[in-house]
Amino acid sequence: MDNNNPKYSRTNGPKKNGRLKRNKQSQSSSKSKRSLWSKILLSLIAALVLAITVGALTFFAYARSAPKLSEQQLESAGSTVIYDSNGKKLMSLGTENRTYVSEKNIPTQLKDAVVSIEDRRFYQHHGVDPWRIVAAAMSNASSSSAGLQGGSTLDQQLIKLSYFSTKRSDQTLKRKAQEAWLALQLDRQYSKDQILTFYVNKVFMGDGCYGMQTAAKYYFGKTLDQLDLAQTALIAGIPNAPSSYNPYSSPELATKRRNEVLDAMVANKKISQTQANEAKNENVTTGLVEKSSTKTTTTTEKIADPYIKQVIQEARQKGYDPYKDSLQIYTNLDMSVQKRLYEIANTDEYLNFPDDQLQVATTVIDPNNGNVVAMLGGRKTGDVTFGLNRAVQTDRTNGSTAKPLLDYAPAIEYLDWATYHMLKDTSYVYPGTNIQLYDFDHQYKGNMTMRQALIESRNVPAIRALSAVGITKAQNFISKMGFDYKKTLEYQNGIGLPSSTLQNAAAYAAFANGGTYYEPQYIKEIVTGDGERKEFSSTGKQVMQSSTAYMITDMLKGVLTSPEGTGTKANIAGLYQAGKTGTNAYPSDIADKFPSNAAMDSWFNGYTKNYSISVWVGYDHQYEAGNYLDSNSIALASLLYKDIMTYVSQGRSNTDWKRPSNVYTRYINGVRELYLAGSAAPSSSLVDKASSTSRSSTSSASSSETSQTSSSTSESSTHSSETSSSSTSNESENQSSTSSQSSNESSSASSTSSVEPSSSSSAQSNQSSQNQNNGGNEQPQNQTPPANP
């Protein structure tokens, strides 16, 4: 290599120039990157400033619309008040004799306990604690609570209790901003001890108690300064979850919460570990006052108790806490109807009950909106508050009142059955079993129309109707009316569904209003502490065609008016109404322990265009000796319905249901029957008035033919007077048009009149197994109809 050659020299011109060029490019690139990062940083700063500015403007805009801070509001008891449909107060969810404790009488020990568990930096912050918010967020993210109870300070909790609801959907940015603003104002206007005094007297303490002094007397019969350390820690811990942490509800949870308070006091250096351990060794029930001796109930509260219990539950379902929030709840309760129900069940002025153990449940619903008008949860219950509400219990089956719902309405809806559709009342065994289905008389009546089968509440025709529709379709049908079951129903459910009077009244209301189901509603309006009003109503859903509802109603009228009807004792002369009875006999394996005519349950579901009412009668412990219904007790469901329906119908409109345009009429053997365009024509035995011959195929049926014929004659006179003037012209036209259709349809009538369930179907064993052989244990209630209401 020639080092003298400029080409290989380290200092030759081209290399130096190249290196300088690269240095300049590198410097230029660095400057460009620094410039880019500067721009990004400036953009972020600008965005942050803008966000802060917008946030501040939004905060102050929300703050301007916040409620005004009021000492009266801060000191108020804060309890929720419940009103009836007329705006009259039913009750307050707090003790009326709240014991207010003054600032000087709050023990230091209680202050230390409250601050330690709820807001450890209470004396350092100014109403809002940013550090606490950050710590709570980090704690929640790591799932380690370490005694922190969220980001709200005691000031914010007091503001929320005084002005806002605790409903989750109400925790909006606007509400949070207003809450923070008021907390800041609170800290400026009042001392820490004053704020703590407001809080101690405001919080809900479980079992209707507001304020810690009230709770100390309620639970221990002492004032706050008389409580020991363990009792003080218990009182301080209750407000976080009053329904769970009070010692009456759950001693275990109360103990756990008390110990958390003691640990927080140790961490906050307010007590020693030795003191905490000694307090933890004390049983949480030590010194507790007997609960029964500390609660009084007014007459109004006692009468409305089952309804109020459901109101509280519905408010919680809507996201409110009636015990923590200061609410005004306006309900749909008609107190006059509620009082009448109570009097019917608890006095001897209306009905004769065999003993005080016999129970009843009743629900009254407005079929036009789903409003629950009144509710009876039992009788002779004493002064128990929020006790067992039998009106919403679903552990008893509704007997034959299930037939219109699960059997016949789906057959009309899906199969276009006419009311004259022929069904077999002959020997029947549940598919896949050796269990034979009987009626109360253990007889069969041969062929009969759907109308007559429903009026007489025959079991076999009902199950044949169900099998023709199919379990799946039928169950889907009733699921739209509030009957939701996790398991697939069985054939025997066609004569009994596990259900409540609430479910039954709401479902039958869909028949009353033309096919629309409204979810039952107890509450019509809630007003929160800051004056915000929220109205509630049930949105109706069309669950069946109006033609189905009308045809079921037309048949159910006969249950009350026909001599063979099972519900004649519920009939109210002159009132347009429809209804269905239901009874449950004892299962065959224990039936021999009771009289042959004994029943476990008696039901009546009935309705007008204004009210839908469901009644249940029975014993809580129906399998115990003597706890059975005899014929007189069985009739109580119908009689109770009659009494309350007579009462509520006074002064109300009394109009018949109007026949839909797609429902046609024809008279068969003097009976006004209904059919749809797709219905099969009546069988030749009906047209030729030879039904008595066709029904004589079984020897057991022969004795019933005389009553069957007289029933037709009676129904003819009854139904001929039911035809409304608005439909007369339509009916005459329809009758003339049916003759041409009759010849075309008659050939198919016999093949569709009765459909057997498939032999391959298998019986199941779910909650309805007791109905396999004992569902419709009903007999006609022959009786002269009573006078007009």
C-alpha positions in Angstrom: 0.0 0.0 0.0 1.4 3.4 -0.9 0.8 5.7 2.1 1.9 8.7 0.1 -0.9 8.1 -2.3 -3.7 10.7 -1.4 -6.2 7.9 -2.3 -5.2 6.0 0.9 -4.5 9.0 3.2 -6.6 9.3 6.4 -6.7 13.0 5.8 -7.7 13.0 2.2 -10.4 15.4 1.2 -13.2 13.1 0.2 -13.2 11.1 3.5 -13.3 14.2 5.6 -16.0 15.7 3.6 -18.1 12.5 3.8 -17.7 12.4 7.6 -18.7 16.0 8.0 -21.7 15.4 5.8 -22.7 12.4 8.0 -22.3 14.5 11.1 -24.4 17.2 9.8 -27.1 14.7 8.8 -27.0 13.2 12.3 -27.2 16.6 14.0 -30.1 17.5 11.7 -31.9 14.2 12.5 -31.4 14.7 16.3 -32.8 18.3 16.0 -35.8 16.9 14.0 -36.5 14.2 16.6 -36.2 16.8 19.5 -38.5 19.0 17.6 -41.1 16.2 17.1 -41.0 15.3 20.8 -41.3 18.9 21.7 -44.4 19.2 19.6 -45.9 16.0 21.1 -45.1 17.2 24.6 -46.6 20.6 23.9 -49.7 18.9 22.3 -50.1 16.7 25.4 -49.7 19.7 27.7 -52.3 21.6 25.6 -54.6 18.7 25.6 -54.2 18.4 29.4 -54.8 22.1 29.9 -57.9 21.8 27.7 -59.1 18.8 29.5 -58.6 20.5 32.9 -60.3 23.6 31.6 -63.3 21.7 30.2 -63.4 19.6 33.3 -63.4 22.6 35.5 -66.0 24.4 33.5 -68.2 21.2 33.5 -67.7 20.8 37.2 -68.7 24.3 38.0 -71.6 24.1 35.6 -72.9 21.0 37.4 -72.1 22.6 40.8 -74.3 25.6 40.0 -77.3 23.3 39.7 -76.5 21.4 42.9 -79.1 21.6 45.8 -78.6 24.2 48.4 -76.8 23.1 51.6 -79.4 23.1 54.4 -78.9 22.3 58.0 -82.4 21.1 58.2 -81.7 18.6 55.4 -78.5 17.5 57.1 -80.3 16.9 60.5 -83.4 15.3 59.1 -84.1 11.6 59.9 -83.6 10.7 56.3 -86.1 7.8 56.3 -88.1 6.7 53.2 -91.8 7.4 53.3 -94.3 5.1 51.4 -97.7 6.4 50.2 -100.8 4.7 48.8 -102.4 5.4 45.4 -104.2 8.5 46.8 -101.0 10.0 48.3 -101.8 9.1 51.9 -98.8 8.0 54.0 -98.7 4.3 54.7 -95.5 4.2 56.8 -92.0 5.5 57.2 -89.1 3.1 57.0 -87.6 4.5 60.1 -88.5 4.7 63.8 -90.7 7.6 64.4 -89.1 8.2 67.9 -85.6 8.6 66.6 -83.2 9.5 69.4 -81.0 12.4 68.4 -77.6 12.6 70.1 -75.9 16.0 70.5 -72.3 16.7 69.6 -71.1 16.8 73.2 -72.7 13.5 74.0 -71.0 11.5 71.3 -68.3 9.4 73.0 -64.7 9.8 71.7 -64.6 6.0 71.4 -67.4 6.1 68.8 -65.8 8.9 66.9 -62.6 7.0 66.8 -64.4 3.9 65.6 -66.3 5.7 62.8 -63.4 7.7 61.5 -61.1 4.6 61.6 -63.3 2.4 59.5 -65.0 5.0 57.2 -62.5 7.9 56.7 -59.1 7.7 58.3 -58.0 11.1 57.0 -61.3 12.8 58.0 -59.5 15.5 60.1 -56.9 16.3 57.4 -58.9 16.7 54.2 -61.4 19.4 53.3 -64.4 17.4 52.3 -62.9 15.5 49.3 -59.8 13.4 49.7 -57.8 13.0 46.4 -55.4 10.6 48.2 -58.2 8.5 49.4 -59.7 8.3 45.9 -56.3 7.2 44.4 -55.7 4.7 47.3 -59.2 3.2 46.9 -58.7 2.8 43.2 -55.4 1.1 43.6 -56.8 -1.1 46.4 -59.7 -2.1 44.2 -57.4 -2.9 41.3 -55.3 -5.1 43.5 -58.3 -6.7 45.3 -56.8 -5.7 48.6 -59.2 -3.7 50.8 -57.0 -3.1 53.8 -59.9 -1.4 55.6 -60.6 1.1 52.9 -64.3 1.4 52.1 -64.2 3.3 48.8 -63.2 6.8 47.8 -66.0 8.7 49.4 -65.2 10.7 52.6 -67.6 11.0 55.5 -68.6 14.4 54.1 -69.5 12.9 50.8 -71.4 10.1 52.4 -73.4 12.6 54.5 -74.2 14.6 51.4 -75.3 11.5 49.5 -77.5 10.4 52.4 -79.1 13.9 52.7 -79.6 14.7 49.0 -79.0 11.9 46.5 -80.0 8.3 46.0 -77.6 5.4 46.1 -79.0 4.0 42.9 -76.1 2.9 40.7 -77.5 4.5 37.6 -77.8 7.8 39.5 -74.0 7.9 40.1 -73.4 10.0 37.1 -70.6 12.5 36.5 -73.1 15.3 37.3 -74.1 13.8 40.6 -70.5 13.1 41.5 -69.6 16.7 40.8 -72.5 18.0 42.8 -71.7 15.6 45.7 -68.0 16.8 45.7 -69.0 20.5 45.5 -71.5 20.2 48.4 -68.9 18.2 50.4 -66.4 21.1 50.0 -69.1 23.6 51.0 -70.0 21.4 54.0 -66.4 21.4 55.2 -66.2 25.2 54.9 -69.4 25.9 56.8 -69.3 23.3 59.6 -66.6 22.0 61.9 -65.5 18.4 61.8 -67.3 17.5 65.0 -70.5 19.0 63.6 -70.2 17.0 60.4 -69.6 13.8 62.4 -72.6 14.6 64.5 -74.8 15.0 61.4 -73.5 11.6 60.1 -73.9 9.7 63.4 -77.6 10.9 63.6 -78.3 10.3 59.9 -77.1 6.8 59.0 -79.5 3.8 58.6 -78.7 1.2 61.2 -80.9 -1.7 60.2 -84.3 -2.9 61.4 -85.9 0.5 60.8 -83.4 2.4 62.9 -81.8 5.7 61.9 -79.0 7.2 63.9 -76.5 5.5 66.1 -78.1 6.6 69.4 -81.4 5.1 68.3 -79.5 1.9 67.3 -77.7 1.7 70.7 -81.1 1.8 72.5 -82.7 -0.5 70.0 -80.1 -3.2 70.0 -78.7 -2.9 73.5 -81.1 -0.8 75.5 -78.3 1.6 76.3 -77.1 5.1 75.3 -73.9 5.4 73.2 -71.8 6.4 76.2 -72.8 3.2 78.0 -71.6 0.8 75.3 -68.3 -1.1 75.8 -65.6 -1.2 73.1 -67.0 -4.3 71.3 -70.5 -2.9 71.2 -69.3 0.5 70.0 -67.3 -1.2 67.2 -70.4 -3.1 66.2 -72.5 0.1 66.0 -69.8 1.9 64.0 -69.7 -1.0 61.4 -73.4 -1.4 60.7 -74.0 1.5 58.3 -71.8 -0.1 55.5 -74.4 -2.9 55.1 -77.3 -2.5 57.6 -79.3 -5.5 56.5 -76.4 -7.8 56.8 -74.3 -6.4 59.6 -76.9 -5.9 62.3 -76.7 -8.6 65.0 -80.3 -9.7 64.5 -79.9 -10.4 60.8 -76.6 -12.3 60.9 -74.5 -12.6 64.1 -71.7 -14.2 62.0 -71.5 -11.2 59.5 -71.9 -8.7 62.4 -69.0 -10.3 64.2 -66.8 -10.2 61.2 -67.6 -6.5 60.5 -67.1 -5.6 64.2 -63.6 -7.2 64.1 -62.8 -5.2 61.0 -63.6 -2.0 62.8 -61.4 -3.0 65.8 -58.5 -3.8 63.4 -59.0 -0.4 61.7 -58.9 1.3 65.1 -55.6 -0.5 65.9 -54.2 0.6 62.5 -55.3 4.2 63.2 -53.6 4.0 66.7 -56.8 4.6 68.6 -56.7 1.4 70.6 -54.0 -1.2 71.3 -53.9 -4.7 69.9 -54.6 -6.1 73.4 -57.8 -4.0 73.7 -58.9 -5.2 70.2 -58.3 -8.8 71.1 -60.3 -8.5 74.3 -63.2 -6.9 72.5 -63.1 -9.6 69.8 -63.5 -12.3 72.4 -66.9 -10.8 73.4 -69.9 -12.6 71.8 -71.6 -10.2 69.4 -75.0 -11.0 71.0 -73.9 -10.1 74.5 -76.3 -7.5 75.9 -78.8 -7.7 72.9 -82.3 -6.7 73.7 -85.1 -9.2 72.6 -86.1 -8.1 69.1 -89.8 -8.7 69.6 -89.9 -6.3 72.5 -88.5 -3.4 70.6 -90.8 -3.1 67.5 -94.3 -1.7 67.3 -96.5 -1.8 64.3 -99.4 0.6 63.4 -102.7 -0.7 62.2 -102.1 0.7 58.7 -98.7 -1.0 58.5 -100.2 -4.3 59.7 -103.0 -4.2 57.1 -100.6 -3.2 54.3 -97.7 -5.3 55.4 -97.5 -7.8 52.5 -97.9 -5.0 49.9 -95.2 -2.8 51.5 -92.8 -5.8 51.6 -93.2 -6.1 47.9 -92.8 -2.3 47.4 -89.4 -2.4 49.1 -88.3 -5.4 47.0 -89.4 -3.7 43.8 -87.6 -0.4 44.7 -84.4 -2.4 45.2 -84.9 -4.1 41.9 -85.1 -0.7 40.3 -81.8 0.2 41.9 -82.9 2.2 44.9 -82.1 1.4 48.6 -85.2 2.5 50.5 -83.3 2.3 53.8 -80.2 4.3 52.8 -81.9 6.8 50.4 -84.4 9.4 51.5 -87.2 8.5 49.2 -90.8 9.2 48.7 -92.4 6.1 47.2 -95.9 6.4 45.7 -97.5 3.1 45.2 -100.6 1.6 43.3 -102.1 0.4 46.5 -105.8 1.1 47.0 -106.0 1.2 50.8 -109.7 0.7 50.9 -109.5 -2.5 48.9 -106.5 -3.6 51.1 -108.5 -3.0 54.2 -111.5 -4.9 53.0 -109.3 -7.9 52.1 -107.8 -7.8 55.5 -111.2 -7.7 57.2 -112.6 -10.5 55.1 -109.7 -12.7 56.1 -109.3 -11.7 59.8 -112.9 -11.2 61.0 -116.0 -13.3 61.1 -118.1 -10.7 59.4 -117.9 -12.1 55.9 -116.7 -15.7 55.8 -116.6 -18.6 58.3 -113.1 -20.0 58.6 -112.8 -23.4 60.4 -109.8 -22.3 62.5 -107.1 -19.7 62.7 -104.5 -21.9 61.0 -106.3 -22.0 57.6 -104.4 -19.5 55.4 -105.4 -17.4 52.4 -103.6 -15.4 49.8 -105.1 -12.9 47.3 -103.8 -10.6 44.6 -106.0 -7.9 42.9 -104.6 -6.4 39.7 -105.9 -3.8 37.2 -105.8 -5.7 33.9 -105.5 -2.5 31.9 -102.0 -1.5 33.2 -100.7 -4.3 35.5 -101.0 -2.2 38.7 -101.3 -4.3 41.8 -104.3 -2.8 43.5 -104.2 -4.9 46.8 -102.5 -8.0 48.2 -103.3 -10.3 51.1 -100.4 -12.5 52.3 -102.1 -14.4 55.0 -104.5 -14.2 57.9 -104.1 -14.2 61.7 -100.5 -13.3 61.4 -100.2 -11.1 64.5 -97.8 -8.1 64.6 -95.1 -9.7 62.4 -93.5 -7.2 60.1 -92.6 -8.2 56.6 -93.5 -11.8 57.3 -94.3 -14.6 54.9 -96.2 -13.2 51.9 -98.1 -16.2 50.6 -99.5 -14.2 47.7 -96.1 -14.3 46.0 -95.1 -17.9 47.1 -94.9 -20.4 44.2 -94.6 -23.7 46.1 -98.3 -24.7 45.6 -99.9 -25.7 42.3 -102.9 -23.8 41.0 -105.0 -26.9 40.1 -107.5 -26.6 37.3 -107.0 -22.8 37.0 -104.0 -23.9 34.8 -106.3 -25.4 32.2 -107.3 -22.1 30.4 -103.6 -21.0 30.4 -101.7 -24.1 29.4 -104.3 -26.3 27.7 -107.1 -24.4 26.0 -105.8 -21.0 25.1 -102.8 -22.4 23.2 -105.2 -24.8 21.4 -107.2 -21.8 20.2 -104.1 -19.7 19.5 -102.1 -22.3 17.5 -104.7 -24.8 16.3 -107.7 -22.5 15.7 -109.9 -24.7 17.8 -113.6 -23.7 18.1 -115.4 -23.8 21.4 -117.4 -26.7 20.0 -114.2 -28.7 19.3 -114.8 -32.3 20.3 -112.6 -33.9 23.0 -112.6 -37.4 24.4 -113.3 -37.9 28.1 -112.3 -41.5 28.2 -109.8 -43.7 29.9 -106.4 -42.1 29.8 -102.9 -43.1 31.0 -100.0 -40.6 31.0 -97.6 -41.6 28.2 -94.6 -43.6 29.3 -96.2 -44.5 32.7 -98.9 -46.7 34.1 -100.6 -43.8 35.9 -104.2 -43.3 35.0 -105.8 -39.9 35.1 -109.1 -39.5 36.9 -111.6 -36.8 37.8 -113.2 -36.3 41.2 -116.0 -38.8 40.2 -113.6 -41.4 38.8 -115.9 -41.6 35.8 -115.7 -40.7 32.1 -118.3 -38.8 30.0 -117.3 -39.8 26.5 -117.1 -37.1 23.9 -117.8 -33.5 24.8 -117.1 -30.0 23.5 -114.2 -27.9 24.7 -116.7 -25.5 26.2 -118.4 -28.2 28.2 -115.1 -29.7 29.3 -113.8 -26.4 30.6 -117.1 -25.5 32.3 -117.2 -28.9 34.1 -113.4 -28.8 34.6 -112.9 -32.3 33.2 -109.2 -33.4 33.5 -108.8 -35.9 30.6 -110.0 -33.5 27.9 -107.7 -30.8 29.2 -104.7 -33.1 29.0 -105.7 -34.2 25.5 -105.8 -30.6 24.4 -102.3 -30.0 25.9 -100.9 -33.0 24.1 -102.5 -31.8 20.8 -100.6 -28.4 21.1 -97.4 -30.0 22.5 -95.6 -29.2 25.8 -93.0 -27.0 24.1 -95.5 -24.7 22.4 -97.8 -24.6 25.5 -94.9 -23.8 27.8 -93.6 -21.0 25.5 -97.1 -19.6 25.5 -97.4 -19.3 29.3 -93.8 -18.1 29.6 -94.9 -14.8 28.0 -97.4 -14.4 30.9 -95.0 -14.6 33.8 -94.7 -18.4 34.2 -91.0 -19.1 33.8 -89.7 -22.6 34.6 -86.2 -23.8 34.4 -87.4 -27.4 33.7 -89.6 -28.6 30.9 -93.1 -29.0 32.1 -95.0 -32.3 32.0 -98.5 -33.4 30.9 -99.7 -33.3 34.4 -99.0 -29.6 34.6 -102.0 -29.2 32.4 -104.0 -29.6 35.6 -101.7 -27.7 37.9 -98.8 -25.2 37.6 -96.6 -24.3 40.6 -97.5 -20.6 40.9 -98.6 -17.7 43.0 -101.7 -15.6 43.2 -99.6 -12.8 41.8 -98.7 -14.8 38.7 -102.3 -16.0 38.2 -103.9 -12.6 38.6 -101.5 -11.1 36.1 -101.9 -13.9 33.6 -105.8 -14.0 33.8 -105.6 -10.2 33.3 -104.4 -10.9 29.8 -107.7 -12.7 29.1 -109.6 -9.7 30.6 -108.0 -7.0 28.4 -107.9 -8.8 25.1 -104.5 -10.6 25.1 -102.0 -8.1 26.5 -99.8 -9.1 29.4 -98.6 -6.4 31.8 -95.8 -7.2 34.3 -97.3 -6.5 37.8 -96.3 -3.1 39.2 -96.4 -1.9 42.8 -94.7 1.5 42.4 -95.9 4.3 40.2 -93.4 7.1 41.3 -90.3 7.6 43.3 -89.0 11.0 44.4 -85.4 11.2 45.5 -83.9 13.4 48.2 -82.9 16.1 45.7 -86.5 16.3 44.3 -86.0 14.2 41.1 -89.1 12.3 40.1 -89.1 9.0 38.3 -92.4 7.5 37.1 -92.9 3.8 36.5 -95.4 1.9 34.4 -95.6 -1.5 32.9 -95.3 -1.8 29.1 -97.9 -4.2 27.8 -97.0 -7.0 25.5 -99.4 -8.8 23.2 -99.1 -12.4 24.2 -102.2 -13.8 22.4 -104.7 -12.8 19.8 -107.7 -10.9 21.0 -109.8 -13.7 19.5 -108.1 -16.2 21.9 -108.7 -14.1 24.9 -112.4 -13.5 23.9 -113.1 -17.2 23.3 -111.5 -18.2 26.6 -113.5 -15.5 28.4 -116.7 -16.6 26.8 -116.3 -20.2 28.0 -115.2 -19.1 31.5 -118.4 -17.2 31.9 -120.1 -20.6 31.9 -118.0 -21.7 34.8 -119.9 -19.3 37.0 -123.4 -19.4 35.3 -123.9 -22.9 34.0 -125.6 -25.5 36.3 -122.6 -27.8 35.7 -120.1 -25.0 36.3 -117.6 -25.5 39.1 -117.6 -21.8 40.1 -121.3 -21.0 40.6 -120.6 -19.9 44.2 -118.5 -17.1 42.9 -121.2 -15.8 40.6 -122.4 -12.2 41.0 -125.7 -11.7 39.3 -125.7 -8.8 36.8 -121.9 -8.5 36.7 -120.0 -9.4 33.5 -117.3 -11.7 34.7 -115.4 -14.9 34.0 -113.4 -17.2 36.1 -112.1 -20.7 36.9 -111.8 -22.9 40.0 -108.9 -25.1 41.0 -108.3 -27.7 43.6 -105.5 -30.1 44.5 -106.4 -33.5 46.0 -103.8 -35.4 48.1 -101.3 -37.6 46.3 -102.4 -41.2 46.1 -99.6 -42.4 48.4 -101.0 -40.5 51.4 -104.6 -39.9 50.3 -105.8 -42.7 52.6 -104.8 -40.6 55.6 -107.4 -38.0 54.8 -111.2 -38.1 54.0 -112.0 -39.1 50.4 -113.3 -35.6 49.6 -110.4 -33.8 51.2 -108.2 -31.3 49.3 -104.9 -29.6 49.9 -105.5 -26.3 48.0 -108.4 -24.4 46.7 -108.1 -21.6 44.1 -110.3 -19.2 42.2 -109.1 -16.9 39.4 -111.7 -14.5 38.1 -111.9 -11.2 36.3 -114.0 -8.4 34.9 -112.8 -5.7 32.5 -111.7 -3.7 35.6 -110.1 -6.2 37.9 -108.3 -9.6 37.9 -108.3 -11.4 41.2 -106.6 -14.7 42.3 -107.4 -16.4 45.6 -105.7 -19.3 47.2 -106.9 -21.2 50.4 -105.0 -23.9 52.2 -102.8 -24.8 55.2 -99.1 -24.1 55.4 -98.5 -27.6 56.6 -101.0 -29.5 54.5 -99.7 -33.0 55.3 -100.2 -32.7 59.0 -103.2 -34.4 60.6 -106.3 -32.3 60.4 -104.8 -29.8 58.0 -107.1 -30.5 55.0 -109.9 -28.7 53.2 -113.4 -30.2 53.4 -116.1 -29.2 51.0 -116.9 -26.0 53.0 -113.3 -24.9 53.1 -112.8 -25.6 49.4 -115.7 -23.2 48.7 -113.9 -20.3 50.6 -111.7 -19.4 47.6 -114.8 -18.8 45.5 -116.6 -17.0 48.3 -113.7 -14.7 49.1 -113.4 -13.8 45.4 -117.1 -13.1 45.3 -116.9 -10.8 48.3 -113.9 -8.7 47.2 -115.1 -8.6 43.5 -118.5 -7.4 44.7 -116.7 -4.7 46.8 -114.4 -3.4 44.1 -117.0 -3.4 41.4 -119.3 -0.9 43.2 -119.4 2.3 41.2 -117.3 0.9 38.4 -118.4 0.4 34.8 -120.0 -2.9 34.0 -119.6 -3.8 30.3 -119.4 -7.0 28.4 -116.5 -8.0 26.2 -116.9 -7.1 22.5 -116.5 -9.9 20.1 -113.5 -9.5 17.7 -114.4 -9.3 14.0 -112.5 -12.6 13.3 -114.6 -14.6 15.8 -117.8 -16.1 14.3 -120.8 -17.6 16.0 -123.1 -20.4 15.4 -125.8 -22.1 17.6 -125.4 -25.8 18.1 -128.0 -27.6 20.2 -129.1 -24.3 21.5 -125.6 -23.3 22.6 -123.9 -20.2 21.2 -120.5 -21.4 20.1 -117.5 -19.5 18.7 -115.1 -20.4 15.9 -112.4 -18.9 13.7 -112.0 -18.9 10.0 -109.6 -21.8 10.3 -111.7 -23.9 12.7 -113.0 -27.3 11.7 -116.7 -27.6 11.2 -118.7 -29.2 14.0 -118.8 -33.0 14.0 -121.9 -34.6 12.5 -122.9 -35.8 16.0 -123.3 -32.2 17.1 -125.0 -31.0 13.9 -127.5 -33.8 14.0 -128.1 -33.2 17.7 -127.0 -36.7 18.4 -124.4 -36.0 21.0 -126.1 -38.1 23.6 -125.7 -41.2 21.4 -122.0 -40.6 20.8 -121.4 -40.0 24.5 -123.0 -43.3 25.6 -120.0 -45.4 24.5 -119.0 -45.8 28.1 -121.2 -47.3 30.7 -120.1 -44.8 33.3 -121.2 -41.9 31.2 -124.9 -42.9 30.8 -126.0 -41.4 34.0 -124.7 -38.0 33.0 -126.6 -37.5 29.8 -129.7 -36.0 31.4 -127.7 -33.3 33.0 -125.7 -32.7 29.8 -128.9 -32.1 27.9 -130.4 -29.8 30.5 -127.0 -27.9 30.5 -127.4 -27.3 26.7 -130.9 -26.0 27.2 -129.8 -23.8 30.1 -126.9 -22.4 28.2 -129.1 -21.6 25.3 -131.2 -19.3 27.3 -128.2 -17.9 29.1 -126.0 -17.2 26.1 -128.7 -15.9 23.9 -129.1 -13.0 26.3 -125.3 -12.3 26.3 -125.1 -11.3 22.6 -124.3 -7.6 22.6 -126.2 -5.2 20.4 -123.0 -4.1 18.7 -122.4 -7.6 17.3 -125.9 -8.7 16.4 -125.7 -7.8 12.7 -122.3 -9.4 12.4 -123.5 -12.6 14.0 -126.5 -13.0 11.7 -124.2 -12.5 8.7 -121.7 -15.0 10.0 -124.4 -17.7 10.6 -125.5 -17.5 7.1 -122.0 -17.8 5.8 -121.2 -20.9 7.9 -123.5 -23.3 6.0 -121.3 -23.4 2.9 -118.2 -23.9 5.1 -119.8 -26.6 7.1 -119.9 -29.2 4.3 -116.2 -28.6 3.4 -115.0 -28.8 7.0 -117.1 -31.7 8.3 -114.9 -34.3 6.8 -111.9 -33.1 8.8 -113.7 -32.6 12.1 -113.6 -36.2 13.3 -109.9 -36.5 12.7 -109.1 -33.4 14.7 -111.5 -33.7 17.5 -109.2 -35.5 19.8 -105.5 -36.0 19.5 -103.7 -38.6 21.7 -100.2 -37.9 23.0 -97.5 -39.9 21.3 -96.8 -43.2 23.0 -93.1 -42.5 22.7 -93.3 -39.5 25.0 -91.9 -40.1 28.4 -93.2 -38.7 31.7 -90.8 -36.6 33.7 -90.5 -36.0 37.4 -90.3 -32.3 38.2 -92.1 -30.1 40.7 -95.5 -31.0 39.4 -95.5 -34.8 40.1 -98.2 -34.5 42.7 -100.7 -33.5 39.9 -100.4 -36.9 38.1 -103.7 -38.2 39.5 -105.2 -35.5 41.6 -105.3 -32.1 39.9 -108.9 -31.3 39.1 -110.7 -32.6 42.2 -113.7 -30.4 41.5 -117.4 -30.7 41.8 -120.2 -28.5 40.5 -121.2 -25.8 43.1 -125.0 -25.8 42.4 -126.4 -22.8 44.1 -129.0 -20.1 43.4 -127.1 -17.0 42.0 -126.9 -14.2 44.6 -128.4 -10.8 44.2 -126.8 -7.9 42.3 -123.8 -6.2 43.9 
